[in-house]
Amino acid sequence: MTWFQALILGIVQGLTEYLPVSSSAHLVLVPWLLGWRNDERLVFPFDVLVQWGTLVPVLIYFRRDLWAILAGGWAGIREGSLFETPEGRLGGWILLATLPAAVLGVLFKKPIEAVFLQPALTGVLLFGTAGLLWLGEHFGRGERDLGRMTARDALVIGFAQALALLPGISRSGSTIAAGLGRGFLRAEAARFSFLLSIPALLGAGLVALRDLYMVGLPPEALIPILIGFLSSALSGYFAIWVLMRMVRRRSLRPFAVYCAGVGVLALVLFLLRG
């Protein structure tokens, strides 16, 4: 992998991690469409480690929320339960919603990794993201804030996040759509989705580090990974800034149309290339 390829993939990762269009799908399709051939042993670890770059902007953008959750959670624990304070409850729901993807990711790690090498299937799964976004907007009532979240809400959103283990299913798209389906305001659903990304990205990165330890990391891969990390951090902050402003006023249906369009393009090109 060259530094230029790493730069492009980092920008793609940062922009698409938080926009509901599936970062994993773009990281599969962009190299395929451009004819890039990278070492298959490093594709999955590179993708996930570059995702850590997008942790930086979400930690910065939601720093006040995170501090409130940590402080409220600690205060609640001192009183006997994490759920004693509103901020502690939100932290508890984030942990609960993280469990489905964590468990399923461990159980089905090998089959999931295999899908990352199948551009046509990734294109098909993009239609899943489009459908989830469309249904979320259609059935969403937009009446609730995160202070009224329940364990059932957290689990529904958590299982939606587990779908995004597959390339083509957007993590932010599936979780925001699930939040809309549970009646949350669009901005509140997006806020929970972004906060939920923190343990998800941390956990996936730790798994990738273990993989890298087992297969070994060639010295020439260090610079591309660093470039990918930095470019994903910068473009990720821009994506969060854009989406958080957009969701307060506009529907997510344009992203559904985009996902369907990219899915069609991927399948057409797959057929033309034979």
Steps between C-alpha positions, in 0.01 A plus 500: 500500500639839400471820703259641240270199527510527880412871479200436275377209711543704818290785360239252378493335844465828686221634281300178487541377859248751632303579186243217467647348183716213635871568539582129470323481164698794365826354628419181308365665185742790451816282469304254283370773266848656471666165442719519810645169617600498865624220725186315610656426839504871580169613347288435809755621761573814294131580465435464871814679617421792271155502659678591824582829330130579504499456878692823535231730357212332685689530828561869430154583369314325783751572775240670722257209463774251579615691807140523623449126447820412685432738786134401526581132479760526775259698718233236443735215586592675823129514582459130427410473131623624164140585418449740792572806283373591149856516367584167661193342342608624157842345557332175604287494185811556288668200665188286455464599135865406441453137605323353191769610253779400739364147548403440137827651376699245702277205407492571126834675446628276218182507285475876546860554390431288190221735393752787489653330194172484305417832327179371341354389833605832651304674225193293580526579871499872422135454407450386858633832629277686256198303620577555867534876452179522299303295751641697793389827345161356402408351837693735730280719719774729632344551843757380756837611634773279646380567854204270425707211364432150633690171496287382209594810299869441569483135395310576178760759405776262608378222272470754218865584559586131480366495143774746413767237560434426133647737238214682333293543814579841644560506875378857537219440252369186667518642853346835408223321308436275801488805725249664269294182499493510880355850486806711580558843356736484203771706673472284814524179296813636327652607834453154648640342184817707523548430870440131433778504240764556768498153664429340161806654337718436803403134512543445126841666514615273782397195296696635204807557716488136604477399133798717415701345781426151363573571132770760555510854369749574222705812578392660171135493618561737792503823296182417301315412821611828661391700195167317494450565871563875475294554185206305645512709817477830311233390254307326781462823696366670189247217449373525860467878472302471176268221611416647842385818329315319227297266724343792688324620186505242223409142423756223453331374183765655270753266662268207431488597133880534495551153651263344248677680217845382609362149540366504143830638368699231679281219364502637144877534498536152650291354218684699231836387631379140497 
